[in-house]
Amino acid sequence: MESFKVKGMSCGHCVKAVEKALGEIPGVKAVQVDLASGQVSVEAAGPLDMGMVKEKIEKAGYELG
């Protein structure tokens, strides 16, 4: 499981947007978002492409941080 920070999330809608964006990445099995800490955990079938993660996060309007 990979964990990283996402900046810019402030509400439940933000959590859903990040979960949806990261859930679209091939091989991703589960996404958990902790709004209070900004911590996101992703479970994937194989190695996670962090370049794609960054792209999906930014496209959703947030910042990998």
Secondary structure, 3 states (H helix, E strand, C coil): CEEEEEECCCCHHHHHHHHHHHHCCCCEEEEEEECCCCEEEEEECCCCCHHHHHHHHHHCCCEEC
